[in-house]
Amino acid sequence: MNSHAYWLFNTDETEEVGEGAYEKMIYRSCIAAWGNCHGQGAEKTLQKPENDDTVFLYCARQGIVASGQVKAQQPLPSNSIFGDDAHDEYQRPLYNLKRLETPLSVADIESKTGYRLPYRHIVCRLNNKAAVKFIIDRFEDDNTIIVEDRDLSDKQLDEAIRRKTLRFKDDILAFDKKVEARRRHGMDRLRVRTLDIYCNQCALCDIADEHLLEASHIVRWADDPAARADLTNIISLCKMHHALFEHGYISLTDKLQVVKKSDCEGEMLTSILAMTSVFRIHDKHYSPNAKYLKKHRQRCHL
């Protein structure tokens, strides 16, 4: 289990203005609050979870319905969740959103761990390790889709990629053609989604020929199995920039600024690096994750 903080977030389903709010939060990958929030105010309430903390979304009469990790952004004024009639509405974006097919009820958690969720609070930190582990395990069991285990349609693969529940096995038997085909299909869908995010263009130059573009992992395939299908760990790069990125000639800062190896030999390589100065992405929702970029810079000594 990770060492960062875990929070329970009540989506206000019992309030008339909150009906259907949890669905909107899941759809928009955010948490949202409005009004006084027990005297603290919505903006201050949403500031409690820190960057990368996990939030479990709770819906009245159902239980925990989804989870996500908090982005490093301050709460933003909004009226897109609770509507124009809500006073002082704010929202804060989430990433790595996962939805449970069957909600995890308060009674189920209490019967398994002896801990009763503090669901009457708007936001409450969960310090009960047994309960947190039980909830996390439920998300893993409920959501994970293994590419190699069964035939999946493009729609199923795209949905699993979007929800970050797709996983690839470490090893497969080379002679099992069906399993190989399933893995290839999953990798092809990752490439399609990656190229969509970058408008079918290299993120570091103007090459837009799909035959010359590749879905390049920031943290290498073998180094982090859980990140293989995470679109924030994949960048659209042309074959040349893919090779330069893979072998440590180029990396990105947390703010997506290009950094380069300083001691390069050869006129052609020096010229290419000189022309590589700007990172471009169309759908910023899937911008490279800072934790993956940090690992890449460390590996490449940049």
C-alpha positions in Angstrom: 0.0 0.0 0.0 1.3 3.5 -0.8 2.4 5.9 1.9 0.5 8.9 0.7 -2.8 10.1 2.2 -6.3 8.7 1.5 -9.5 10.7 1.8 -13.2 10.1 1.7 -15.1 12.6 -0.3 -18.9 12.9 0.1 -20.5 13.9 -3.3 -23.6 15.6 -1.6 -26.1 13.2 -3.2 -28.5 13.8 -0.3 -28.8 17.5 -1.1 -31.4 18.4 -3.8 -28.8 20.4 -5.7 -26.4 17.4 -5.4 -28.6 14.8 -7.2 -26.5 13.3 -9.9 -23.4 15.2 -8.8 -21.3 12.1 -8.4 -21.9 11.1 -12.0 -20.8 14.6 -13.2 -17.7 14.4 -11.0 -16.8 11.0 -12.5 -17.4 12.2 -16.0 -15.3 15.4 -15.5 -12.6 13.6 -13.4 -12.9 16.1 -10.5 -14.2 16.6 -7.0 -16.5 19.5 -6.3 -18.1 21.3 -3.4 -20.3 24.3 -2.9 -21.5 26.6 -0.2 -20.4 26.8 3.4 -19.2 23.2 3.9 -19.6 23.1 7.7 -18.2 26.6 8.1 -15.0 26.1 6.1 -16.1 27.1 2.6 -15.9 24.9 -0.5 -12.5 26.3 -1.7 -10.8 25.7 1.6 -12.4 22.3 1.9 -11.0 21.2 -1.5 -7.5 22.3 -0.5 -7.2 19.6 2.1 -6.0 16.7 -0.1 -2.4 17.3 -1.3 -1.0 16.6 -4.8 -1.2 12.9 -5.7 -3.3 12.0 -2.6 -6.0 9.5 -3.3 -9.7 10.5 -2.9 -12.5 7.9 -2.7 -15.8 9.3 -4.0 -18.7 8.4 -1.8 -22.4 8.5 -2.9 -25.2 8.4 -0.4 -27.2 5.2 -0.3 -24.6 3.5 -2.5 -21.2 3.7 -1.0 -17.8 4.3 -2.6 -18.3 4.6 -6.3 -15.0 5.8 -7.7 -11.5 6.9 -6.8 -8.9 9.3 -8.2 -5.7 11.1 -7.4 -5.6 14.9 -6.8 -3.8 17.0 -9.4 -1.4 19.8 -8.3 -3.9 22.6 -8.9 -5.8 24.9 -6.6 -9.6 24.7 -6.5 -11.2 26.5 -9.4 -14.6 28.4 -9.4 -17.2 26.4 -11.3 -20.9 25.9 -11.8 -20.6 22.8 -13.9 -21.4 20.2 -11.2 -24.1 21.6 -9.0 -25.5 24.2 -11.4 -26.0 27.9 -11.5 -28.1 27.9 -8.3 -25.2 26.6 -6.2 -23.3 29.3 -4.2 -19.5 29.4 -4.2 -19.0 26.2 -6.2 -15.4 25.0 -6.7 -13.9 21.9 -8.3 -10.5 20.3 -8.3 -9.3 18.0 -11.0 -8.4 14.3 -10.5 -6.3 11.9 -12.6 -6.0 8.1 -12.6 -9.8 8.0 -12.2 -11.3 4.5 -11.5 -14.9 3.6 -11.2 -16.3 0.6 -9.4 -18.8 -1.5 -11.4 -20.5 -2.3 -8.1 -20.3 0.4 -5.3 -18.5 -0.6 -2.1 -21.0 -0.1 0.7 -20.4 1.2 4.2 -21.8 -2.0 5.7 -19.5 -4.1 3.6 -16.4 -2.2 4.7 -17.5 -2.3 8.3 -18.2 -6.1 8.3 -14.8 -6.8 6.7 -12.6 -4.4 8.7 -14.6 -3.2 11.7 -14.3 0.4 10.5 -17.3 2.6 9.7 -16.7 5.2 7.1 -17.1 8.9 8.3 -19.4 9.6 5.4 -21.2 12.5 7.1 -18.1 14.7 6.5 -17.5 16.5 3.2 -13.8 15.5 3.1 -12.3 13.3 5.7 -8.8 11.7 5.9 -8.9 7.9 6.3 -6.3 6.7 8.7 -7.6 3.1 9.2 -5.0 1.0 7.3 -7.2 -2.1 7.2 -10.1 -0.2 5.7 -7.9 1.6 3.2 -6.2 -1.6 2.1 -9.6 -3.3 1.7 -10.9 -0.5 -0.5 -7.8 -0.4 -2.6 -7.9 -4.2 -3.1 -11.6 -3.9 -4.2 -10.6 -1.3 -6.8 -7.9 -3.6 -8.1 -10.1 -6.6 -8.3 -13.1 -4.8 -9.8 -11.3 -2.7 -12.4 -8.2 -4.5 -13.7 -8.5 -5.8 -17.3 -5.6 -8.0 -18.5 -5.0 -7.6 -22.2 -3.8 -11.1 -22.8 -6.6 -12.9 -20.9 -9.5 -12.4 -23.4 -10.5 -10.9 -26.7 -11.4 -7.3 -26.3 -13.0 -4.9 -28.8 -11.6 -1.5 -29.6 -14.3 0.1 -27.5 -13.5 -2.1 -24.5 -9.8 -1.4 -24.8 -10.3 2.4 -25.2 -12.5 2.5 -22.2 -10.0 0.5 -20.1 -7.2 2.8 -21.3 -9.3 5.9 -20.4 -10.1 4.5 -16.9 -6.4 3.4 -16.4 -7.5 -0.2 -15.7 -5.7 -1.9 -18.6 -2.7 -4.1 -17.7 -0.2 -6.1 -19.7 1.3 -9.3 -18.4 5.1 -9.5 -17.8 5.7 -12.7 -19.8 3.7 -14.6 -22.4 4.5 -17.8 -24.3 6.1 -17.0 -27.6 4.2 -19.8 -29.4 0.8 -18.7 -28.1 -0.4 -16.8 -31.2 -3.8 -15.9 -29.7 -2.2 -14.3 -26.7 0.3 -12.5 -28.9 -2.5 -11.2 -31.1 -4.3 -9.9 -28.0 -1.2 -8.1 -26.7 -0.6 -6.6 -30.2 -4.2 -5.4 -30.3 -3.9 -3.7 -27.0 -0.6 -2.0 -28.0 -2.1 -0.9 -31.2 -5.0 0.8 -29.4 -2.5 2.6 -27.1 -0.7 3.9 -30.1 -4.0 5.1 -31.7 -5.0 6.9 -28.5 -1.5 8.4 -28.1 -1.5 9.8 -31.6 -5.0 11.2 -31.1 -3.7 13.1 -28.0 -0.9 14.6 -30.1 -2.9 15.3 -33.2 -1.0 12.7 -35.2 2.3 14.6 -34.9 5.6 14.3 -33.1 5.6 16.2 -29.8 9.1 17.5 -30.6 9.0 18.4 -34.3 6.5 18.8 -37.2 6.7 15.2 -38.5 3.1 14.1 -39.0 3.5 11.0 -41.1 1.9 8.2 -39.1 4.4 5.7 -40.5 7.2 7.7 -38.8 5.4 8.1 -35.4 5.7 5.9 -32.4 4.1 5.7 -29.0 7.1 6.2 -26.7 7.1 5.3 -23.1 8.7 7.7 -20.6 9.3 5.1 -18.0 10.3 2.0 -19.9 8.0 -1.0 -20.4 10.0 -3.3 -18.2 10.6 -0.8 -15.4 7.0 -0.1 -14.4 4.4 -2.7 -15.5 1.5 -0.6 -13.9 2.4 2.3 -16.2 2.5 0.4 -19.5 -1.1 1.5 -20.5 -1.0 4.9 -18.7 -1.4 7.6 -21.4 0.5 10.1 -19.2 3.5 7.8 -19.5 3.4 7.8 -23.3 4.4 10.5 -25.8 4.0 10.6 -29.6 7.5 10.9 -31.1 8.9 10.4 -34.5 11.4 7.6 -34.9 14.4 9.9 -34.6 13.2 11.7 -31.4 12.1 8.4 -30.0 15.6 7.1 -30.2 17.1 10.3 -28.8 14.5 10.3 -25.9 15.1 6.6 -25.2 18.9 6.9 -25.1 19.1 10.0 -22.9 19.8 12.8 -25.4 16.5 14.5 -24.6 14.2 14.7 -21.6 11.5 17.1 -20.3 11.2 19.1 -17.1 8.1 18.8 -14.9 6.9 21.9 -16.7 7.4 20.2 -20.1 10.5 22.2 -21.1 13.0 20.4 -23.3 16.3 19.5 -21.7 19.2 18.1 -23.7 22.5 16.3 -23.3 25.3 18.9 -23.5 28.2 16.8 -24.8 27.2 15.5 -28.2 29.4 14.7 -31.2 28.6 14.9 -34.8 27.2 17.7 -36.9 23.9 15.9 -37.7 23.1 15.1 -34.1 24.1 18.5 -32.9 21.8 20.1 -35.6 18.8 17.9 -34.6 19.2 18.7 -30.9 19.5 22.4 -31.7 16.2 22.3 -33.6 14.4 20.5 -30.8 13.2 23.2 -28.4 9.4 23.0 -27.9 7.1 20.3 -26.6 3.6 20.2 -28.1 0.5 18.3 -27.0 -3.1 18.7 -28.2 -5.0 17.2 -25.2 -3.4 18.5 -22.1 -5.5 16.3 -19.9 -3.0 13.6 -20.8 0.2 15.7 -20.3 3.2 13.6 -19.3 3.1 12.9 -15.5 5.8 14.6 -13.5 6.7 11.5 -11.6 7.4 9.6 -14.8 9.5 12.5 -16.2 11.5 12.6 -13.0 12.4 8.9 -13.3 13.4 9.5 -17.0 15.7 12.4 -16.1 17.3 10.3 -13.4 17.8 7.4 -15.7 19.3 9.6 -18.4 21.3 11.9 -15.9 19.6 15.0 -17.3 
